[in-house]
Amino acid sequence: MRPTLRLLQDELIDKIIAEARDLLCTLGVEIHNRPILSLLADHGAKVDGTAWNARLAENLIDKALHTVPRTFKLYDVLGDETHDFRGNNVYFTPGSTALNILDSRTGEMRRPTTADYIRYVKLMSGLGHLASQSTAMIPADVHEKISDSYRLYLSLLYGEKPVVTGAFTIESFEIMKDLQVAVRGSEQALRAKPLTIFSCCPTAPIKWSDVTSQNLVDCARWSIPVELISMPLSGFMAPVTLVGSLLQQTAENLSGVVISQLASPGAPILYGGSPAIFDVRFETTPMGAVETMMLDCANSEIGRRLGMPTQGYIALSDAKQLDAQAGLETGIGATLAALSGINSISGPGMLDFESCLSLEKLVVDNEICGMTHRLLRGIEPHEDFPSLPIFEELRREKHLLIADHTRRYLREEITFPGAVIDRANRARWAADGRLTLGERAGQEVARLVERCKPSRLPGETKSELTRLMRVEARRHEMETLPTE
């Protein structure tokens, strides 16, 4: 039996959904994009162009919920399936868009470089419990106007896993789409085998900017999956109650579903979010707070009730170092998210309110993710009945270390973590150098980066990716790329 977690009764979920729909039809959604307002008006929404407001109609919401896919798949750069967002399937991906990296040599946060990003992509190839890359950090050695496309370029050039990414400008979508087409070989092939998921974020309360709403429409028209990342802040930019925040999150996500499905019925969506409470003592948005985790898990329940696969920013920490706080917040979040059946769990590797990536934390979090995957398999019998034969053997042999039953089921039943997790006795730990968690993690990062093999993407495809990126860089007066 697969273990599960539920926080909301169906009656409460239905009441939240009904109230959110009423908000969209009565109060409306603010959208700072004229063509999208016109699109909504053409389909029956009541639009006030002066206020940038669109009041939706019930049938418009119903139609969108009818056409949005119940699941979709994701594929790596070689075209092999890696994700099937069906039912309670769970996949982990690192957090995204960190401004800093934790330098393991100095213990200090600093701005990342291209070399840091390439090292991250190589590391990701060896982390088996993280199914996709993300554009995890922003290299500071390129022009800010190409930072979106450049991160995707490096991920596709050096790694093979699919990528969770996003665009901060309308203009950058085109080159990011072209990079994906170059990998797939044609527009049709990209539509058939999606390579990325784009994060599209409404603004609290119940608002879409020009950039994010246009990204949502552009992705829909190209059949590029999106994750709707609603970001209510309980007690600041959302009601302080968790139900009130969920209600706002539902309204914001539903408005995104309507926009996407009007642009292209059947466009794939993950119903997600990055909610947080607001800690009024420090004016911070703690991602490791248990209430933040509860919002993520409950939001996933609402998404499933609406018939969509789900996403959540969880399994990360607000700590500033790889310490006990980082472990407890990430471990609790990953476990709750997996038990809740969140399909795409974003967060591993992240510190400091989602603003800093640590490669050492990433390898530790990979082990946490592996433990949660084992938890989800639950407990099932394997030749345990009748029990008499195995206990007769135990009494006779005094142990079961080499029993046929042990050899058949050892690897299936028991998860053996990598070198970053210490399970040795004290004498052996001392003999091996008395290494701390951070030191073991640092060694594991170096080992995995060193053993990473080049991406199997064809050479001509890599050359085309570099040509496209070089052209984009020159548009912004960068004559060479740091990779060159």
C-alpha positions as CSV (number, residue, x, y, z in Angstrom):
1,M,0.0,0.0,0.0
2,R,1.3,3.4,-0.9
3,P,1.3,5.8,2.0
4,T,-0.5,9.1,1.5
5,L,-1.2,12.4,3.2
6,R,-4.4,14.5,3.0
7,L,-4.8,17.9,4.6
8,L,-8.2,18.9,3.1
9,Q,-11.6,17.2,3.0
10,D,-13.2,17.1,-0.4
11,E,-16.0,19.4,0.8
12,L,-13.5,22.1,1.8
13,I,-11.7,21.7,-1.5
14,D,-14.9,22.2,-3.4
15,K,-15.8,25.3,-1.3
16,I,-12.4,26.8,-2.0
17,I,-12.8,26.2,-5.8
18,A,-16.3,27.6,-5.9
19,E,-15.2,30.7,-4.0
20,A,-12.2,31.2,-6.2
21,R,-14.4,30.9,-9.3
22,D,-16.8,33.5,-7.9
23,L,-13.8,35.9,-7.3
24,L,-12.8,35.6,-10.9
25,C,-16.3,36.2,-12.2
26,T,-17.1,39.0,-9.7
27,L,-13.8,40.7,-8.9
28,G,-12.0,39.6,-12.0
29,V,-8.3,39.2,-12.8
30,E,-5.9,42.0,-13.6
31,I,-4.0,41.3,-16.8
32,H,-1.5,43.9,-18.2
33,N,-1.5,42.6,-21.8
34,R,-3.9,44.1,-24.3
35,P,-4.0,41.2,-26.8
36,I,-4.8,38.8,-24.0
37,L,-7.6,41.0,-22.7
38,S,-9.0,41.1,-26.2
39,L,-8.8,37.4,-26.4
40,L,-10.8,37.1,-23.2
41,A,-13.3,39.6,-24.3
42,D,-13.9,37.7,-27.6
43,H,-14.8,34.7,-25.5
44,G,-17.3,36.4,-23.2
45,A,-15.2,37.9,-20.4
46,K,-16.2,41.4,-19.3
47,V,-13.1,43.5,-19.8
48,D,-12.3,46.9,-18.4
49,G,-9.4,48.1,-20.5
50,T,-8.8,51.2,-18.3
51,A,-8.4,49.0,-15.2
52,W,-6.7,46.1,-17.1
53,N,-9.4,43.9,-15.6
54,A,-11.2,40.9,-16.9
55,R,-14.2,39.4,-15.2
56,L,-14.4,35.8,-16.3
57,A,-17.6,33.8,-17.0
58,E,-18.5,30.5,-15.5
59,N,-18.7,28.8,-18.9
60,L,-15.2,30.1,-19.8
61,I,-13.7,28.5,-16.7
62,D,-15.6,25.2,-17.4
63,K,-14.4,25.1,-21.0
64,A,-10.8,25.6,-19.9
65,L,-11.0,22.9,-17.3
66,H,-12.5,20.6,-19.9
67,T,-9.7,21.0,-22.4
68,V,-6.7,21.1,-20.0
69,P,-4.8,17.7,-20.1
70,R,-5.1,15.3,-17.2
71,T,-1.4,14.3,-17.7
72,F,1.5,14.8,-20.1
73,K,5.0,13.4,-20.5
74,L,8.5,14.9,-20.6
75,Y,11.5,13.7,-22.6
76,D,15.3,14.2,-22.4
77,V,17.5,15.7,-25.0
78,L,17.9,12.2,-26.7
79,G,14.1,11.9,-26.9
80,D,13.7,9.2,-24.2
81,E,10.8,9.5,-21.8
82,T,11.7,10.6,-18.3
83,H,8.4,11.8,-16.8
84,D,4.8,10.7,-16.9
85,F,2.8,13.1,-14.8
86,R,0.0,10.6,-14.2
87,G,-1.7,9.8,-10.9
88,N,0.6,10.1,-7.9
89,N,3.9,9.8,-9.8
90,V,6.5,11.9,-8.1
91,Y,9.6,13.6,-9.6
92,F,12.2,15.9,-8.0
93,T,14.0,18.8,-9.7
94,P,16.3,21.4,-8.2
95,G,15.1,24.8,-7.2
96,S,15.5,27.6,-9.8
97,T,17.0,31.0,-10.6
98,A,19.2,31.4,-7.6
99,L,21.2,34.7,-7.5
100,N,24.0,33.2,-5.5
101,I,26.0,30.0,-5.1
102,L,27.5,28.7,-1.8
103,D,31.2,28.5,-2.4
104,S,32.4,25.3,-0.6
105,R,36.0,26.6,-0.3
106,T,35.2,29.8,1.5
107,G,31.8,29.0,3.0
108,E,30.5,32.3,1.6
109,M,27.8,33.1,-0.8
110,R,28.8,34.7,-4.1
111,R,27.5,35.4,-7.6
112,P,27.8,32.3,-9.8
113,T,29.7,32.1,-13.1
114,T,29.5,30.1,-16.2
115,A,32.0,27.6,-14.8
116,D,29.8,27.1,-11.8
117,Y,26.8,26.5,-14.0
118,I,28.6,23.9,-16.1
119,R,29.8,22.2,-12.9
120,Y,26.2,22.1,-11.7
121,V,25.0,20.5,-15.0
122,K,27.7,17.9,-14.9
123,L,26.8,17.1,-11.2
124,M,23.1,16.7,-12.1
125,S,24.0,13.9,-14.6
126,G,25.1,11.7,-11.6
127,L,22.2,12.4,-9.3
128,G,19.8,9.6,-10.0
129,H,16.9,10.7,-7.8
130,L,16.6,14.1,-9.5
131,A,14.8,13.4,-12.7
132,S,15.2,16.9,-14.4
133,Q,17.5,19.8,-14.4
134,S,16.4,23.3,-13.6
135,T,18.0,26.6,-14.7
136,A,19.1,26.7,-11.1
137,M,21.2,29.8,-10.9
138,I,22.0,33.0,-12.9
139,P,25.6,33.3,-14.2
140,A,26.8,36.8,-13.6
141,D,29.3,36.8,-16.4
142,V,26.8,37.3,-19.2
143,H,24.5,40.2,-20.1
144,E,21.4,40.1,-18.0
145,K,19.2,40.2,-21.2
146,I,20.5,36.8,-22.3
147,S,20.6,35.1,-18.8
148,D,17.4,33.2,-19.5
149,S,18.4,31.7,-22.8
150,Y,22.0,31.2,-21.8
151,R,21.1,29.0,-18.8
152,L,18.9,26.9,-21.0
153,Y,21.7,26.7,-23.6
154,L,24.2,25.5,-21.0
155,S,21.7,22.9,-19.7
156,L,21.1,21.5,-23.2
157,L,24.7,21.6,-24.2
158,Y,26.2,19.8,-21.3
159,G,23.4,17.8,-19.8
160,E,20.8,15.3,-21.0
161,K,18.0,15.6,-18.5
162,P,14.9,17.7,-19.4
163,V,14.9,21.3,-18.0
164,V,12.5,23.3,-15.8
165,T,13.1,26.9,-16.9
166,G,11.4,30.2,-17.6
167,A,11.7,33.6,-19.3
168,F,11.9,37.0,-17.6
169,T,11.3,38.8,-20.8
170,I,8.9,38.4,-23.8
171,E,11.8,38.6,-26.2
172,S,13.8,35.7,-24.7
173,F,11.1,33.2,-25.4
174,E,11.9,33.1,-29.1
175,I,15.5,32.1,-28.7
176,M,14.6,29.6,-25.9
177,K,12.1,28.0,-28.2
178,D,14.7,27.9,-31.1
179,L,17.2,26.1,-28.8
180,Q,14.7,23.4,-28.1
181,V,13.8,23.0,-31.8
182,A,17.5,22.7,-32.6
183,V,17.7,19.8,-30.1
184,R,14.6,18.0,-31.4
185,G,15.3,18.7,-35.1
186,S,11.9,20.1,-36.0
187,E,8.9,22.1,-34.5
188,Q,6.7,19.0,-34.9
189,A,9.2,16.8,-33.0
190,L,9.3,19.4,-30.2
191,R,5.5,19.4,-29.9
192,A,5.5,15.6,-29.8
193,K,8.2,15.3,-27.2
194,P,8.4,18.2,-24.8
195,L,11.9,19.0,-23.5
196,T,11.2,21.7,-21.0
197,I,8.7,23.1,-18.5
198,F,8.4,26.9,-18.3
199,S,7.5,28.5,-15.0
200,C,4.7,31.1,-15.4
201,C,4.1,33.2,-12.3
202,P,1.0,35.3,-11.6
203,T,1.5,38.2,-9.3
204,A,-0.4,38.6,-6.0
205,P,-3.2,39.4,-5.7
206,I,-4.8,37.8,-8.8
207,K,-2.8,39.6,-11.4
208,W,-0.7,38.8,-14.5
209,S,2.1,41.0,-15.8
210,D,2.6,41.7,-19.5
211,V,5.7,39.4,-19.6
212,T,4.3,36.4,-17.6
213,S,1.0,36.4,-19.4
214,Q,2.6,36.5,-22.8
215,N,5.0,33.7,-21.8
216,L,2.0,31.7,-20.9
217,V,0.3,32.3,-24.2
218,D,3.6,31.7,-26.2
219,C,4.2,28.3,-24.4
220,A,0.6,27.3,-25.1
221,R,0.9,28.0,-28.8
222,W,4.0,25.9,-29.0
223,S,2.7,23.1,-26.8
224,I,5.6,23.8,-24.3
225,P,4.4,22.7,-20.9
226,V,4.1,25.3,-18.2
227,E,3.9,25.2,-14.4
228,L,1.6,27.8,-12.9
229,I,3.6,29.3,-9.9
230,S,1.1,31.3,-7.8
231,M,3.0,33.0,-4.9
232,P,0.7,34.2,-2.2
233,L,2.3,35.5,1.0
234,S,0.1,34.6,3.9
235,G,-0.5,37.7,6.1
236,F,1.1,40.1,3.6
237,M,0.0,39.7,0.0
238,A,-2.7,37.1,0.8
239,P,-5.0,36.4,3.7
240,V,-3.2,35.3,6.8
241,T,-5.3,32.1,7.1
242,L,-4.1,29.1,5.2
243,V,-7.6,28.6,3.6
244,G,-7.6,32.3,2.5
245,S,-4.2,31.9,0.9
246,L,-5.3,28.7,-0.8
247,L,-8.4,30.5,-2.1
248,Q,-6.2,33.2,-3.7
249,Q,-3.8,30.7,-5.1
250,T,-6.7,28.8,-6.7
251,A,-8.1,31.9,-8.3
252,E,-4.7,32.9,-9.7
253,N,-4.0,29.4,-11.1
254,L,-7.5,29.1,-12.5
255,S,-7.0,32.4,-14.4
256,G,-3.8,31.0,-15.8
257,V,-5.6,27.8,-17.0
258,V,-8.2,29.9,-18.8
259,I,-5.6,32.1,-20.5
260,S,-3.6,29.1,-21.6
261,Q,-6.5,27.0,-22.9
262,L,-8.0,30.0,-24.8
263,A,-4.7,30.5,-26.5
264,S,-4.4,26.7,-27.4
265,P,-6.9,24.2,-26.1
266,G,-5.1,21.1,-24.7
267,A,-1.9,23.0,-23.8
268,P,-0.1,21.0,-21.0
269,I,-0.1,22.5,-17.5
270,L,1.2,21.7,-14.0
271,Y,-1.0,23.2,-11.4
272,G,1.6,24.5,-9.0
273,G,2.9,27.3,-6.8
274,S,5.5,28.7,-4.5
275,P,3.4,30.0,-1.6
276,A,4.9,31.1,1.7
277,I,3.9,32.5,5.0
278,F,5.2,36.0,5.9
279,D,7.3,36.1,9.0
280,V,6.4,39.6,10.3
281,R,9.3,39.5,12.8
282,F,12.0,39.5,10.1
283,E,10.0,40.5,7.0
284,T,11.0,37.2,5.3
285,T,9.2,34.5,3.4
286,P,10.3,31.2,5.0
287,M,10.1,28.3,2.5
288,G,11.0,25.9,5.3
289,A,8.1,26.8,7.5
290,V,5.7,24.0,8.1
291,E,2.7,26.2,7.1
292,T,4.4,26.9,3.8
293,M,4.8,23.2,3.3
294,M,1.1,22.7,4.2
295,L,0.1,25.3,1.6
296,D,2.1,23.4,-1.1
297,C,0.6,20.1,-0.2
298,A,-3.0,21.4,0.1
299,N,-2.6,23.3,-3.2
300,S,-1.7,20.0,-4.9
301,E,-4.9,18.4,-3.5
302,I,-6.9,21.2,-5.1
303,G,-5.1,20.8,-8.4
304,R,-5.8,17.1,-8.4
305,R,-9.5,17.8,-7.6
306,L,-9.5,20.0,-10.7
307,G,-8.1,17.1,-12.7
308,M,-4.5,18.4,-13.4
309,P,-1.0,17.2,-12.6
310,T,0.6,19.2,-9.9
311,Q,3.8,21.0,-8.9
312,G,5.2,22.6,-5.7
313,Y,8.2,24.6,-4.5
314,I,9.1,22.5,-1.4
315,A,12.0,20.4,-0.1
316,L,14.3,23.4,0.3
317,S,15.6,25.4,3.3
318,D,16.0,29.0,4.5
319,A,19.3,28.1,6.2
320,K,22.5,29.9,5.0
321,Q,24.8,26.8,5.3
322,L,24.6,23.1,4.9
323,D,23.6,22.5,8.5
324,A,21.0,20.8,10.7
325,Q,18.3,23.4,9.7
326,A,19.0,22.7,6.0
327,G,18.5,19.0,6.6
328,L,15.4,19.1,8.8
329,E,13.5,21.6,6.6
330,T,14.4,19.9,3.3
331,G,13.7,16.4,4.7
332,I,10.3,17.3,6.1
333,G,9.3,19.1,3.0
334,A,10.4,16.3,0.6
335,T,8.6,13.7,2.7
336,L,5.3,15.7,3.0
337,A,5.4,16.5,-0.7
338,A,5.9,12.9,-1.8
339,L,3.2,11.6,0.5
340,S,0.9,14.3,-0.9
341,G,1.6,13.1,-4.4
342,I,2.9,16.3,-5.8
343,N,4.0,15.3,-9.3
344,S,6.9,17.7,-9.8
345,I,8.7,18.7,-6.6
346,S,11.0,21.7,-7.0
347,G,13.5,22.8,-4.4
348,P,16.5,20.5,-3.7
349,G,19.8,22.3,-3.5
350,M,18.3,25.6,-2.4
351,L,19.2,27.7,0.7
352,D,18.4,31.2,1.9
353,F,14.8,31.7,0.9
354,E,15.3,30.2,-2.6
355,S,18.1,32.6,-3.5
356,C,21.2,30.4,-3.1
357,L,22.2,27.1,-4.7
358,S,24.6,24.7,-2.9
359,L,26.1,21.9,-4.9
360,E,26.9,20.1,-1.7
361,K,23.4,20.4,-0.5
362,L,22.2,19.1,-3.8
363,V,24.0,15.7,-3.3
364,V,22.6,15.5,0.2
365,D,19.1,16.3,-1.0
366,N,19.5,13.6,-3.7
367,E,19.8,11.1,-0.9
368,I,16.7,12.6,0.8
369,C,14.8,12.2,-2.5
370,G,15.9,8.6,-2.7
371,M,14.6,7.9,0.8
372,T,11.2,9.4,-0.1
373,H,11.0,7.3,-3.2
374,R,11.5,4.2,-1.0
375,L,8.9,5.4,1.4
376,L,6.4,5.7,-1.5
377,R,6.8,2.0,-2.4
378,G,5.4,1.2,1.0
379,I,5.4,-2.2,2.6
380,E,4.4,-5.3,0.7
381,P,4.9,-9.1,1.4
382,H,7.6,-10.9,-0.6
383,E,7.4,-14.7,0.1
384,D,6.7,-13.9,3.8
385,F,3.8,-16.3,4.1
386,P,3.9,-19.0,5.3
387,S,6.6,-17.7,7.6
388,L,7.7,-21.1,9.1
389,P,10.4,-22.0,6.5
390,I,12.3,-18.7,6.9
391,F,12.2,-18.8,10.7
392,E,13.3,-22.5,10.7
393,E,16.3,-21.4,8.6
394,L,17.1,-18.5,11.0
395,R,17.0,-20.8,14.0
396,R,19.2,-23.4,12.2
397,E,21.8,-21.1,10.7
398,K,21.7,-18.4,13.4
399,H,21.5,-15.7,10.7
400,L,20.0,-14.9,7.3
401,L,22.9,-13.0,5.7
402,I,23.3,-15.4,2.8
403,A,19.8,-16.9,2.7
404,D,18.2,-17.2,-0.8
405,H,15.3,-15.0,0.5
406,T,17.8,-12.3,1.6
407,R,19.6,-12.3,-1.7
408,R,16.4,-12.1,-3.7
409,Y,14.9,-9.2,-1.9
410,L,17.8,-7.2,-0.2
411,R,18.2,-4.5,-2.9
412,E,14.4,-4.2,-3.4
413,E,13.6,-3.9,0.3
414,I,16.5,-1.8,1.7
415,T,17.8,1.4,0.2
416,F,21.6,1.9,0.5
417,P,22.5,5.6,0.2
418,G,25.7,6.9,-1.3
419,A,28.9,8.0,0.4
420,V,27.5,11.3,1.6
421,I,25.4,9.5,4.3
422,D,27.5,8.1,7.2
423,R,26.4,4.7,8.3
424,A,29.8,3.4,9.5
425,N,30.5,2.6,13.1
426,R,32.5,5.2,15.1
427,A,35.8,3.3,14.7
428,R,35.6,3.2,10.9
429,W,34.3,6.8,10.7
430,A,37.4,7.9,12.7
431,A,39.7,5.7,10.5
432,D,38.3,7.3,7.4
433,G,39.2,10.8,8.6
434,R,36.3,11.9,10.8
435,L,34.7,13.7,7.9
436,T,31.8,16.0,8.4
437,L,28.6,15.9,6.3
438,G,29.9,19.0,4.3
439,E,33.3,17.4,3.7
440,R,31.7,14.1,2.5
441,A,29.3,16.1,0.3
442,G,32.2,18.1,-1.2
443,Q,34.1,14.9,-2.1
444,E,31.0,13.5,-3.7
445,V,30.5,16.7,-5.8
446,A,34.1,16.4,-7.0
447,R,33.7,12.7,-7.8
448,L,30.5,13.1,-9.8
449,V,31.7,16.1,-11.7
450,E,34.9,14.3,-12.6
451,R,33.2,11.2,-13.8
452,C,30.6,13.0,-15.9
453,K,30.7,11.9,-19.5
454,P,30.0,14.4,-22.3
455,S,26.4,14.7,-23.5
456,R,25.5,12.3,-26.2
457,L,23.8,15.0,-28.2
458,P,25.1,14.9,-31.8
459,G,28.0,17.3,-32.5
460,E,26.2,19.1,-35.2
461,T,23.3,19.8,-32.8
462,K,25.7,21.2,-30.2
463,S,27.2,23.4,-32.9
464,E,23.8,24.7,-33.8
465,L,23.0,25.5,-30.2
466,T,26.2,27.5,-29.9
467,R,25.5,29.3,-33.2
468,L,22.1,30.4,-32.0
469,M,23.4,31.5,-28.6
470,R,26.3,33.4,-30.2
471,V,23.8,35.3,-32.4
472,E,21.7,36.2,-29.4
473,A,24.7,37.3,-27.4
474,R,25.8,39.6,-30.2
475,R,22.4,41.3,-30.3
476,H,23.4,42.5,-26.8
477,E,27.0,43.5,-27.7
478,M,28.7,40.3,-26.4
479,E,31.1,39.2,-29.0
480,T,32.1,36.0,-27.3
481,L,30.5,33.6,-24.8
482,P,32.3,32.7,-21.6
483,T,32.3,29.0,-22.8
484,E,34.5,30.1,-25.7
